[in-house]
């Protein structure tokens, strides 16, 4: 029978074929992680939907604290003010609809935190707009490390991603030559390690990437030295499919590899070490200066 034939052909399909064909509706509303984005890469166990919820609430709480409540564009306020003067119903209805559409599109563009499809299971990517992911995530971990208050259940690690490029060696070399400058270009220098993880990508070689990137750091200032025990800076390289996500983070060892579950546990190392504080100069150099938000983040950093 036809049904039996169909069942047989289904059986012969390569494993994973069905899942790929069925591709669940991306939760990022069709938007996905791509080169040029900045944000926060979050790992979880199984429950991605809950992870996104936890991320929005945690990032919202600390985002408001560091940068003030989120502002939406004033364009839509002006429009909704002007629409009230119209008295003809149909004009008003048309305007209302237009305002709604404009509001929807600007909020999508300008929202401070926006979940996008990461391209890997158990990984959530929250795109950030107008803030410095490294400052924000360091602040969250520093706070949780100090208070030992567990704030999340399904989020495991939270890694800031302040730069992304295509995951091909040539792109990565070209990109990191500039990207690494604020930390490693003379007169700046530091001890460093490189941590590397690739998901859904088989064409990059871990050894090659680490060797090339370490070479670039060395060429920016020969005094930059590798330290695998307790480096000042950890270069995080997270590759998903064809996107390479990068950041340079402090206190990676102290903050348990930026793991929110581990950082709230007490251990004896906590007593011996204090988190590094961001210097003014470093703060103003990280990727693009961020004007108003940067000023308020500096004030917070001076506590």
Backbone bond lengths (Angstrom), bond angles and torsions (degrees), N, CA, C in turn:
res aa  C-N    CA-C-N  psi(-1)  N-CA   C-N-CA  omega(-1)  CA-C   N-CA-C  phi
1 X - - - 1.454 - - 1.514 109.96 -
2 X 1.315 114.65 165.10 1.461 119.71 -177.67 1.525 111.17 -64.70
3 X 1.332 114.83 -41.43 1.469 118.35 -178.12 1.522 110.48 -60.67
4 X 1.341 116.01 -41.28 1.465 120.22 -178.86 1.529 110.02 -65.01
5 X 1.354 115.80 -42.81 1.467 120.18 179.33 1.531 109.78 -60.42
6 X 1.332 113.81 -42.25 1.471 118.29 -179.13 1.530 110.29 -63.10
7 X 1.322 115.45 -43.83 1.462 120.07 -179.50 1.530 109.80 -61.57
8 X 1.328 115.95 -40.57 1.463 120.19 -179.12 1.525 110.27 -64.93
9 X 1.331 116.41 -42.16 1.465 118.17 -178.31 1.530 109.47 -68.01
10 X 1.342 116.35 -32.53 1.472 119.41 177.61 1.526 110.13 -63.77
11 X 1.336 114.92 -39.93 1.469 119.81 -178.77 1.520 111.66 -61.62
12 X 1.342 115.74 -35.89 1.461 118.91 -175.52 1.526 112.34 -76.10
13 X 1.322 116.18 -15.59 1.462 117.66 -177.97 1.513 111.01 -60.45
14 X 1.321 116.32 142.67 1.466 118.15 177.31 1.520 110.24 -60.75
15 X 1.306 114.75 147.08 1.459 120.20 179.42 1.525 109.29 -59.14
16 X 1.325 115.59 140.18 1.458 117.22 177.91 1.518 111.64 91.02
17 X 1.335 117.08 -17.47 1.459 120.38 -179.45 1.525 109.65 -62.42
18 X 1.309 115.28 -44.97 1.460 120.08 -176.97 1.523 111.22 -61.66
19 X 1.324 115.09 -46.16 1.468 119.72 -178.86 1.526 110.42 -59.68
20 X 1.331 115.72 -41.15 1.462 119.04 -178.02 1.528 110.02 -65.49
21 X 1.334 115.44 -40.61 1.461 119.15 -178.70 1.512 111.63 -65.84
22 X 1.324 115.88 -33.92 1.459 120.25 -172.03 1.527 111.19 -82.47
23 X 1.332 115.28 -20.86 1.471 124.39 -177.70 1.525 113.65 10.97
24 X 1.312 116.13 104.07 1.461 118.80 -176.65 1.525 109.93 -63.38
25 X 1.305 115.16 148.55 1.461 121.65 -179.73 1.528 109.58 -50.61
26 X 1.331 118.51 120.89 1.467 117.79 -177.68 1.518 110.86 -61.93
27 X 1.332 115.49 137.13 1.456 119.30 -177.17 1.518 111.86 -73.53
28 X 1.325 117.71 -15.68 1.458 118.99 179.87 1.509 110.84 -82.05
29 X 1.338 117.68 17.27 1.465 119.80 -179.99 1.514 110.28 61.67
30 X 1.349 117.46 35.57 1.458 119.05 177.10 1.515 112.45 91.46
31 X 1.335 117.94 -16.50 1.460 118.47 179.03 1.518 108.78 -82.84
32 X 1.333 116.09 141.19 1.455 116.67 177.16 1.511 112.75 -136.55
33 X 1.320 113.30 164.18 1.460 121.41 -178.86 1.519 109.25 -58.23
34 X 1.336 116.69 128.33 1.457 119.50 176.81 1.521 110.40 -146.76
35 X 1.326 115.72 164.35 1.463 120.80 179.29 1.524 108.91 -56.77
36 X 1.332 115.93 140.40 1.457 119.88 -179.81 1.517 113.19 102.34
37 X 1.324 117.64 -12.90 1.475 119.94 179.65 1.522 110.70 -87.17
38 X 1.330 115.26 155.46 1.465 120.45 166.91 1.517 106.17 -122.53
39 X 1.323 115.77 158.23 1.457 116.16 179.65 1.506 112.64 169.51
40 X 1.323 114.27 -150.76 1.452 120.02 -175.79 1.522 108.02 -135.15
41 X 1.328 115.14 125.78 1.458 120.49 -179.61 1.529 107.78 -98.62
42 X 1.318 116.02 126.20 1.460 120.70 -172.56 1.514 109.43 -125.16
43 X 1.334 116.73 130.19 1.452 118.83 177.29 1.528 109.48 -103.40
44 X 1.329 115.10 150.29 1.467 119.28 -179.03 1.519 108.09 -148.08
45 X 1.313 115.43 175.48 1.457 119.50 175.94 1.515 109.99 -110.82
46 X 1.301 116.91 108.79 1.458 123.07 172.63 1.525 115.59 71.32
47 X 1.351 117.18 -52.22 1.460 116.17 -167.05 1.529 113.78 -93.55
48 X 1.341 116.19 82.14 1.462 119.71 -175.34 1.523 112.58 -66.75
49 X 1.339 116.23 -37.09 1.470 118.61 -178.11 1.526 110.76 -62.64
50 X 1.325 115.46 -44.61 1.460 119.93 179.50 1.535 109.91 -66.37
51 X 1.329 115.32 -35.56 1.461 120.74 179.57 1.534 110.68 -62.32
52 X 1.331 116.28 -43.23 1.471 119.69 178.24 1.527 109.81 -61.34
53 X 1.334 116.26 -42.61 1.464 120.24 178.75 1.523 112.08 -60.54
54 X 1.336 115.87 -46.66 1.468 120.18 178.47 1.523 111.15 -61.89
55 X 1.330 115.77 -39.87 1.464 120.31 -178.23 1.527 110.20 -63.99
56 X 1.339 116.71 -47.91 1.470 119.51 179.18 1.524 110.61 -57.50
57 X 1.337 116.71 -41.80 1.451 117.81 -174.80 1.533 111.26 -72.39
58 X 1.342 116.60 -41.87 1.469 120.24 179.87 1.536 110.89 -67.17
59 X 1.336 116.29 -47.31 1.466 120.06 -178.42 1.527 110.53 -67.27
60 X 1.329 115.97 -36.13 1.468 119.52 177.75 1.518 111.01 -62.34
61 X 1.333 115.64 -45.28 1.463 120.55 -178.91 1.533 110.96 -60.25
62 X 1.329 117.12 -52.02 1.463 120.21 -176.95 1.534 111.88 -76.51
63 X 1.331 116.78 -29.79 1.468 119.78 176.95 1.515 110.48 -62.52
64 X 1.331 117.40 -44.76 1.471 121.07 178.59 1.521 110.52 -63.13
65 X 1.332 115.39 -39.49 1.453 121.49 -178.46 1.529 111.18 -63.47
66 X 1.339 115.95 -45.46 1.466 120.52 -174.46 1.517 113.05 -83.85
67 X 1.330 116.71 -36.74 1.467 119.41 -170.40 1.521 112.81 -118.35
68 X 1.330 117.17 2.34 1.462 119.41 -176.31 1.515 110.15 82.67
69 X 1.355 116.56 164.35 1.469 119.89 -177.82 1.529 110.08 -58.45
70 X 1.304 115.50 150.33 1.457 120.26 -176.78 1.527 111.20 -68.16
71 X 1.332 115.99 134.31 1.472 121.19 177.04 1.522 109.26 -101.53
72 X 1.323 116.97 131.26 1.467 117.76 170.47 1.523 108.14 -93.91
73 X 1.334 116.57 164.06 1.463 118.65 -173.50 1.522 109.74 -64.31
74 X 1.343 116.04 148.78 1.471 118.60 -177.44 1.519 111.01 -84.12
75 X 1.333 117.74 -7.82 1.455 121.38 179.86 1.526 110.23 -53.94
76 X 1.343 114.91 -45.27 1.468 117.41 -174.81 1.523 111.61 -73.38
77 X 1.351 117.38 -28.85 1.471 118.81 175.92 1.528 109.90 -63.16
78 X 1.333 115.72 -44.04 1.466 119.49 -179.85 1.519 110.30 -59.91
79 X 1.322 116.02 -44.36 1.457 119.19 -178.10 1.520 111.25 -63.86
80 X 1.335 116.45 -44.08 1.457 117.17 -175.85 1.528 109.81 -70.11
81 X 1.343 117.47 -23.83 1.465 119.60 174.88 1.517 110.57 -70.60
82 X 1.327 116.83 -43.57 1.465 119.49 -174.62 1.520 111.54 -71.04
83 X 1.328 116.50 -25.19 1.470 117.34 -172.70 1.530 110.14 -70.07
84 X 1.334 117.34 -23.46 1.472 119.00 -175.65 1.521 113.01 -69.66
85 X 1.334 116.93 -21.14 1.471 118.48 -178.56 1.525 112.25 -73.99
86 X 1.290 117.15 -19.97 1.471 119.78 -179.90 1.525 109.37 -74.86
87 X 1.354 116.04 135.48 1.460 114.83 178.56 1.523 112.90 -106.61
88 X 1.331 117.80 -16.38 1.469 116.91 179.29 1.530 109.45 -74.67
89 X 1.333 114.23 128.91 1.465 120.28 -173.05 1.523 112.85 -57.47
90 X 1.345 116.45 -46.87 1.465 117.41 -173.33 1.529 111.28 -68.41
91 X 1.319 117.19 -36.72 1.465 119.91 177.13 1.529 108.78 -61.62
92 X 1.331 113.40 -44.73 1.461 118.23 -178.51 1.526 110.89 -62.48
93 X 1.327 115.49 -43.14 1.469 119.13 -179.07 1.530 110.17 -62.40
94 X 1.328 115.65 -42.35 1.466 119.54 -179.27 1.527 110.14 -64.16
95 X 1.322 114.94 -43.03 1.466 118.98 179.93 1.523 110.71 -63.47
96 X 1.322 114.68 -44.17 1.472 119.41 -179.01 1.521 109.90 -56.80
97 X 1.330 114.98 -42.80 1.452 119.49 -178.49 1.532 109.43 -64.04
98 X 1.355 114.72 -43.52 1.463 119.09 -179.07 1.535 110.45 -62.64
99 X 1.324 115.72 -44.31 1.467 120.40 178.96 1.521 109.55 -59.23
100 X 1.333 115.73 -43.10 1.457 119.95 179.50 1.517 111.25 -58.96
101 X 1.344 115.24 -43.34 1.463 119.20 -179.27 1.522 111.16 -66.55
102 X 1.340 116.18 -43.79 1.462 119.39 179.61 1.520 109.38 -62.34
103 X 1.329 115.48 -44.03 1.460 118.96 -179.06 1.528 109.96 -60.09
104 X 1.330 115.81 -45.76 1.464 119.04 -178.68 1.527 110.42 -59.93
105 X 1.354 116.79 -43.33 1.464 117.45 -175.71 1.523 111.52 -73.54
106 X 1.342 118.25 -36.65 1.475 117.07 -179.70 1.517 109.85 -71.80
107 X 1.312 118.26 -36.70 1.457 118.69 -179.47 1.517 110.34 -64.60
108 X 1.339 115.51 -37.69 1.460 117.96 177.30 1.511 110.22 -60.88
109 X 1.345 116.03 -43.98 1.451 119.68 -177.11 1.515 111.45 -70.05
110 X 1.324 116.93 -38.86 1.452 119.24 -165.11 1.510 114.99 -105.08
111 X 1.321 117.81 -2.20 1.448 117.55 -177.90 1.521 110.30 -60.25
112 X 1.319 116.50 138.64 1.465 121.09 -175.16 1.537 111.10 -63.61
113 X 1.320 116.52 -39.43 1.468 121.09 179.78 1.515 108.69 -127.66
114 X 1.326 116.89 127.25 1.460 120.18 -178.25 1.523 109.84 -141.53
115 X 1.325 115.70 118.26 1.463 119.47 178.95 1.530 109.84 -68.95
116 X 1.318 116.89 131.23 1.465 120.87 173.41 1.526 108.25 -125.63
117 X 1.320 115.91 159.96 1.462 120.30 -178.38 1.533 109.36 -67.80
118 X 1.334 117.93 125.25 1.469 120.14 -172.61 1.526 113.06 -82.45
119 X 1.337 116.74 -28.39 1.460 119.13 -176.49 1.518 113.20 94.17
120 X 1.356 117.17 5.62 1.469 119.93 177.82 1.517 109.77 -145.85
121 X 1.333 115.78 147.89 1.459 120.22 177.57 1.516 111.02 -68.35
122 X 1.325 115.41 146.73 1.465 121.69 177.49 1.520 113.28 62.23
123 X 1.318 115.90 18.98 1.467 120.29 173.47 1.516 107.89 -126.28
124 X 1.325 114.65 128.88 1.465 120.76 177.17 1.521 106.39 -113.80
125 X 1.324 117.28 136.17 1.462 119.27 176.28 1.522 108.76 -117.54
126 X 1.340 115.33 124.81 1.464 120.48 176.90 1.524 107.75 -108.46
127 X 1.323 115.72 111.06 1.462 119.27 178.36 1.530 108.90 -71.87
128 X 1.327 117.35 137.14 1.462 120.10 178.30 1.516 109.85 -111.08
129 X 1.326 114.97 151.61 1.450 121.39 -178.44 1.526 108.11 -129.72
130 X 1.337 116.86 123.09 1.469 120.24 171.34 1.518 115.45 74.18
131 X 1.325 118.21 15.39 1.463 119.40 176.33 1.525 109.01 -136.81
132 X 1.329 116.77 166.64 1.459 120.55 179.30 1.525 109.48 -100.10
133 X 1.326 116.83 108.76 1.463 119.62 -176.61 1.531 112.79 -55.74
134 X 1.346 117.34 -37.94 1.472 119.29 -177.28 1.525 112.03 -61.76
135 X 1.334 116.04 -45.18 1.474 119.97 179.01 1.515 111.13 -61.62
136 X 1.340 114.97 -47.08 1.461 119.91 -174.93 1.529 110.95 -63.38
137 X 1.332 117.05 -48.53 1.460 120.01 -176.35 1.535 110.64 -68.13
138 X 1.330 116.83 -38.95 1.469 119.18 177.58 1.526 109.63 -61.25
139 X 1.318 116.49 -40.74 1.462 120.78 -179.86 1.541 110.95 -62.82
140 X 1.328 116.39 -43.56 1.467 120.99 179.98 1.534 110.12 -61.86
141 X 1.331 116.55 -46.58 1.466 119.92 -178.18 1.518 111.73 -67.64
142 X 1.326 115.79 -37.86 1.459 119.70 179.64 1.532 109.69 -62.60
143 X 1.326 115.28 -41.82 1.456 120.61 179.93 1.533 110.95 -65.65
144 X 1.333 116.45 -47.32 1.463 119.72 -178.70 1.525 110.77 -66.56
145 X 1.335 116.46 -34.68 1.463 121.70 178.64 1.534 109.82 -64.96
146 X 1.339 115.85 -38.54 1.464 120.22 -178.43 1.524 111.97 -75.50
147 X 1.340 116.95 -44.43 1.474 119.94 -172.95 1.526 111.89 -86.51
148 X 1.352 116.85 -22.48 1.469 122.33 -174.35 1.537 111.61 58.76
149 X 1.322 116.52 26.16 1.473 120.51 177.42 1.518 108.79 -89.98
150 X 1.331 115.87 121.57 1.459 120.36 179.11 1.527 108.52 -77.01
151 X 1.328 116.82 122.32 1.459 118.96 -174.07 1.521 113.63 -112.21
152 X 1.338 116.73 -9.68 1.467 118.10 -177.40 1.525 109.14 -138.03
153 X 1.321 115.42 156.01 1.459 119.76 178.73 1.516 112.70 -109.13
154 X 1.325 116.88 -41.50 1.474 117.64 -175.44 1.525 113.49 -101.98
155 X 1.341 118.41 -20.02 1.468 119.33 177.81 1.521 109.01 -69.57
156 X 1.321 116.58 130.90 1.463 120.16 174.78 1.526 108.68 -98.70
157 X 1.356 117.02 -76.72 1.454 119.05 -178.18 1.521 110.39 -110.76
158 X 1.326 114.53 150.99 1.462 120.60 -179.29 1.520 106.66 -131.14
159 X 1.328 117.35 106.67 1.460 121.06 -175.38 1.521 110.36 -112.28
160 X 1.334 116.93 124.11 1.466 118.06 176.77 1.528 108.74 -69.08
161 X 1.325 116.72 144.09 1.468 121.18 176.58 1.523 106.10 -125.77
162 X 1.344 116.69 102.80 1.460 116.66 -175.36 1.514 111.99 -99.74
163 X 1.323 116.97 1.01 1.458 119.76 173.73 1.514 110.65 -154.54
164 X 1.343 115.89 146.23 1.469 119.76 175.81 1.523 108.61 -138.82
165 X 1.318 115.30 144.01 1.464 119.66 174.46 1.525 107.36 -144.54
166 X 1.321 116.80 179.90 1.461 119.01 177.78 1.524 109.55 -72.38
167 X 1.333 115.86 144.51 1.467 120.49 -175.78 1.528 111.61 -85.60
168 X 1.323 115.26 63.88 1.462 120.90 172.22 1.521 106.19 -132.26
169 X 1.325 116.54 143.27 1.462 120.65 -170.80 1.524 112.47 -51.60
170 X 1.335 116.60 -45.40 1.470 118.76 -177.35 1.534 111.39 -61.29
171 X 1.332 116.51 -46.02 1.472 120.51 178.99 1.522 110.21 -60.20
172 X 1.333 115.70 -43.19 1.461 119.80 -175.00 1.524 111.05 -67.70
173 X 1.334 117.23 -38.94 1.462 120.08 179.05 1.530 109.62 -63.70
174 X 1.323 114.77 -49.12 1.460 119.77 -177.30 1.541 110.41 -61.23
175 X 1.314 115.08 -43.16 1.468 119.84 -175.78 1.534 112.05 -68.35
176 X 1.336 115.90 -45.74 1.468 118.54 -173.38 1.527 112.62 -72.70
177 X 1.340 118.06 -24.17 1.460 120.03 176.77 1.526 110.75 -53.72
178 X 1.324 116.61 -39.03 1.466 120.96 177.61 1.521 111.05 -88.77
179 X 1.327 115.75 -42.29 1.463 120.62 -174.18 1.536 111.86 -58.90
180 X 1.324 118.13 -38.74 1.475 121.62 -176.97 1.532 114.18 -76.42
181 X 1.331 117.00 -11.49 1.468 119.60 -171.95 1.533 115.66 -54.08
182 X 1.352 119.21 -46.26 1.476 117.94 -174.97 1.530 113.99 -56.98
183 X 1.315 118.11 -27.68 1.457 120.97 -177.99 1.522 112.50 -97.01
184 X 1.327 115.85 -37.02 1.466 119.51 -163.67 1.521 115.70 -118.66
185 X 1.326 118.90 -9.58 1.461 118.83 -178.12 1.519 109.30 -81.31
186 X 1.344 116.68 129.04 1.463 120.74 -178.90 1.534 108.89 -51.19
187 X 1.346 119.50 138.02 1.464 126.85 8.84 1.535 114.04 -80.44
188 X 1.338 119.42 -5.27 1.469 119.40 177.68 1.520 109.81 -69.35
189 X 1.328 115.60 145.65 1.460 119.14 176.56 1.522 108.91 -159.81
190 X 1.320 116.17 166.57 1.460 118.76 176.87 1.508 110.92 -174.89
191 X 1.342 114.97 165.00 1.461 118.51 172.00 1.527 106.39 -83.85
192 X 1.322 116.82 148.09 1.470 118.55 -172.98 1.526 111.87 -149.37
193 X 1.320 113.98 160.28 1.469 120.81 167.02 1.526 106.40 -136.08
194 X 1.325 115.98 163.17 1.472 120.59 177.92 1.522 107.60 -119.53
195 X 1.340 117.41 124.76 1.462 119.27 173.96 1.525 107.86 -110.75
196 X 1.322 115.51 137.42 1.457 120.96 -169.14 1.517 110.12 -130.88
197 X 1.333 115.86 134.89 1.459 119.71 173.97 1.525 107.57 -144.82
198 X 1.324 116.43 133.53 1.469 119.38 176.35 1.519 109.54 -122.51
199 X 1.321 115.95 138.28 1.464 121.60 177.07 1.525 108.80 -127.44
200 X 1.315 115.99 140.05 1.473 121.32 177.62 1.523 111.83 49.96
201 X 1.334 114.79 39.56 1.457 119.99 179.71 1.516 107.71 -148.05
202 X 1.337 117.00 123.71 1.468 117.75 -178.81 1.513 111.49 -114.87
203 X 1.352 118.65 -2.00 1.471 116.65 -172.47 1.526 113.58 -93.48
204 X 1.349 118.33 -8.91 1.462 118.58 179.66 1.529 109.56 -95.52
205 X 1.337 116.01 144.74 1.460 119.44 175.80 1.515 109.44 -105.10
206 X 1.313 114.96 123.10 1.454 121.37 -178.35 1.535 111.30 -53.65
207 X 1.340 116.54 -48.24 1.471 120.58 -177.55 1.521 110.39 -60.49
208 X 1.338 115.79 -43.80 1.463 119.54 -177.63 1.527 110.96 -64.29
209 X 1.329 115.55 -44.39 1.472 118.87 -178.69 1.524 109.96 -61.17
210 X 1.328 116.53 -48.48 1.469 119.76 -176.88 1.527 110.19 -62.26
211 X 1.331 116.30 -42.04 1.471 119.84 -179.21 1.538 110.44 -64.08
212 X 1.320 117.23 -46.93 1.472 120.64 -178.00 1.536 111.17 -63.44
213 X 1.347 116.11 -46.22 1.464 118.62 -176.29 1.529 111.21 -68.12
214 X 1.332 116.41 -38.88 1.463 119.12 177.31 1.529 109.39 -62.70
215 X 1.328 116.87 -37.11 1.462 121.49 177.10 1.518 111.74 -61.41
216 X 1.338 116.02 -41.52 1.468 119.99 179.43 1.526 110.70 -65.32
217 X 1.346 116.80 -43.23 1.471 120.40 178.12 1.530 109.71 -59.63
218 X 1.338 116.36 -43.48 1.462 120.99 179.07 1.520 112.45 -62.47
219 X 1.345 116.17 -36.86 1.463 118.70 -177.97 1.536 112.08 -73.87
220 X 1.343 117.48 -21.87 1.474 119.74 179.54 1.526 110.86 -74.64
221 X 1.335 115.44 -31.96 1.460 121.01 173.86 1.532 107.78 -164.29
222 X 1.350 116.97 117.36 1.471 119.76 -177.16 1.528 112.84 -59.94
223 X 1.337 117.15 -16.50 1.468 118.99 -179.66 1.539 112.87 -80.32
224 X 1.309 117.89 -8.32 1.468 119.79 174.10 1.524 108.29 -68.00
225 X 1.337 117.13 124.28 1.467 119.60 -176.21 1.530 110.93 -123.95
226 X 1.321 115.46 144.66 1.466 120.26 176.68 1.535 109.64 -72.17
227 X 1.333 116.11 136.81 1.466 121.61 173.98 1.519 106.94 -143.35
228 X 1.331 116.60 112.50 1.467 119.33 -175.18 1.531 112.14 -90.02
229 X 1.333 118.03 -9.76 1.466 119.43 -177.87 1.515 112.59 -89.40
230 X 1.325 115.51 -53.94 1.452 117.12 -179.58 1.522 110.52 -147.55
231 X 1.338 116.08 71.29 1.464 119.89 -176.58 1.526 111.24 -72.52
232 X 1.333 115.92 153.43 1.476 118.94 173.06 1.525 109.75 -66.74
233 X 1.316 116.02 -38.19 1.469 120.62 -175.74 1.518 110.40 -126.54
234 X 1.309 115.99 139.45 1.461 120.87 171.60 1.522 107.74 -116.18
235 X 1.322 115.24 122.47 1.465 120.57 176.43 1.521 106.90 -86.66
236 X 1.324 115.93 116.04 1.457 121.35 -178.61 1.527 108.34 -96.59
237 X 1.324 115.97 122.65 1.464 121.59 176.91 1.528 107.07 -119.06
238 X 1.325 116.74 111.95 1.466 121.74 -179.90 1.518 107.56 -120.96
239 X 1.320 116.28 114.41 1.465 119.27 -178.57 1.523 109.23 -106.26
240 X 1.330 115.64 127.99 1.470 119.94 173.10 1.522 107.44 -126.20
241 X 1.320 115.74 120.74 1.461 120.99 -175.69 1.527 108.76 51.27
242 X 1.346 116.70 -119.73 1.467 118.46 -176.95 1.512 113.84 -103.92
243 X 1.334 117.07 22.71 1.458 120.03 178.62 1.523 109.48 -117.66
244 X 1.333 115.44 131.59 1.456 120.52 176.31 1.528 108.51 -104.50
245 X 1.338 116.05 120.75 1.466 122.37 -179.23 1.529 108.51 -102.83
246 X 1.328 116.53 134.56 1.464 120.61 -173.32 1.515 112.32 -132.15
247 X 1.329 115.82 146.64 1.458 119.64 162.57 1.512 109.12 -158.30
248 X 1.332 114.73 167.39 1.457 121.26 176.30 1.518 104.75 -123.35
249 X 1.332 116.81 115.45 1.469 119.58 -173.17 1.526 111.63 -119.57
250 X 1.323 114.86 153.98 1.465 121.50 176.85 1.525 109.39 -102.24
251 X 1.328 117.00 160.45 1.474 122.67 173.12 1.523 113.03 58.78
252 X 1.326 116.85 34.10 1.460 121.46 -177.78 1.529 110.73 -65.63
253 X 1.314 115.53 -39.00 1.471 120.00 -179.76 1.527 109.83 -74.05
254 X 1.331 115.90 -49.49 1.463 121.26 -179.50 1.530 111.34 -57.98
255 X 1.333 116.80 -40.97 1.463 120.80 -178.42 1.523 112.29 -91.25
256 X 1.334 116.05 28.00 1.476 121.95 172.19 1.531 112.80 51.17
257 X 1.320 115.96 51.80 1.472 120.99 179.49 1.528 112.00 57.80
258 X 1.313 115.57 31.43 1.477 121.75 178.39 1.535 111.74 61.10
259 X 1.338 114.07 39.03 1.460 120.42 179.38 1.531 109.47 -100.31
260 X 1.333 116.23 116.19 1.464 121.07 -174.00 1.526 113.30 -68.68
261 X 1.346 116.46 -23.10 1.469 119.06 177.97 1.528 110.26 -78.19
262 X 1.334 116.13 -37.43 1.464 120.62 -174.74 1.527 112.39 -80.78
263 X 1.340 116.34 -33.13 1.466 119.64 -171.05 1.533 112.05 -68.79
264 X 1.344 116.96 -18.81 1.470 118.99 179.76 1.530 112.48 -90.46
265 X 1.347 116.62 -2.81 1.464 119.28 176.68 1.522 109.18 -84.29
266 X 1.340 117.50 143.92 1.461 119.55 -179.84 1.523 110.65 -86.14
267 X 1.325 115.88 137.60 1.466 119.91 173.71 1.520 108.13 -143.93
268 X 1.312 115.82 167.29 1.467 117.15 -175.05 1.536 112.66 -72.01
269 X 1.351 116.62 -25.12 1.477 117.05 177.83 1.527 111.58 -61.23
270 X 1.331 116.48 -30.79 1.460 119.65 -178.23 1.518 111.41 -57.29
271 X 1.325 115.49 -34.89 1.461 118.29 -175.62 1.526 111.69 -74.74
272 X 1.354 115.85 -24.67 1.465 117.88 -175.85 1.518 113.54 -88.01
273 X 1.320 117.22 -16.84 1.458 118.87 -170.17 1.502 111.88 -129.28
274 X 1.316 115.85 142.35 1.466 118.78 174.09 1.514 110.08 -112.38
275 X 1.323 115.73 146.67 1.463 118.41 177.30 1.524 110.10 -59.72
276 X 1.321 116.37 146.63 1.458 119.36 177.10 1.517 108.26 -74.78
277 X 1.327 116.07 148.78 1.466 116.59 175.86 1.516 107.55 -104.68
278 X 1.317 115.67 150.37 1.453 121.05 -176.67 1.519 108.28 -78.81
279 X 1.321 117.74 128.01 1.466 118.21 177.38 1.517 108.87 -77.10
280 X 1.324 115.75 156.18 1.466 120.83 177.43 1.524 110.59 -52.40
281 X 1.350 113.91 -47.66 1.454 119.08 -173.21 1.523 109.87 -63.59
282 X 1.329 115.85 -44.86 1.458 119.86 -179.77 1.522 109.85 -61.40
283 X 1.327 114.31 -42.38 1.455 119.35 -177.24 1.518 111.14 -59.65
284 X 1.328 116.27 -40.16 1.458 117.44 -175.44 1.520 111.19 -77.93
285 X 1.340 116.64 -13.74 1.460 118.11 -175.99 1.520 113.76 -92.55
286 X 1.304 117.45 -18.95 1.465 119.75 -170.10 1.524 110.60 -63.23
287 X 1.311 116.69 114.95 1.465 124.13 179.87 1.525 110.03 44.53
288 X 1.366 120.04 -129.11 1.464 116.45 -178.25 1.527 109.88 -85.97
289 X 1.350 116.43 137.93 1.467 117.53 174.65 1.524 108.04 -63.24
290 X 1.305 116.02 145.22 1.450 116.45 -168.53 1.526 113.27 -120.27
291 X 1.341 115.25 30.21 1.469 125.00 171.94 1.517 114.45 43.40
292 X 1.350 116.23 -115.18 1.458 119.74 -169.98 1.529 112.49 -58.26
293 X 1.355 115.48 -48.03 1.461 118.37 -178.23 1.522 109.98 -61.77
294 X 1.339 115.10 -37.19 1.446 117.99 -176.68 1.521 110.26 -62.46
295 X 1.351 115.66 -41.27 1.449 119.58 -179.06 1.526 109.87 -59.35
296 X 1.339 115.84 -45.60 1.458 117.00 -177.87 1.524 111.43 -69.49
297 X 1.344 117.14 -29.55 1.463 117.63 179.15 1.523 109.60 -71.90
298 X 1.354 116.68 -30.41 1.462 118.93 177.22 1.521 110.80 -65.99
299 X 1.337 114.52 -41.74 1.468 117.08 -179.56 1.526 110.00 -59.43
300 X 1.315 115.34 -43.23 1.474 118.97 179.21 1.522 110.28 -63.26
301 X 1.354 115.55 -38.33 1.465 118.67 -177.13 1.516 114.23 -67.75
302 X 1.320 116.07 -15.38 1.452 117.48 -176.62 1.510 113.44 -86.26
303 X 1.328 117.43 -2.88 1.459 119.82 179.90 1.527 111.82 -44.68
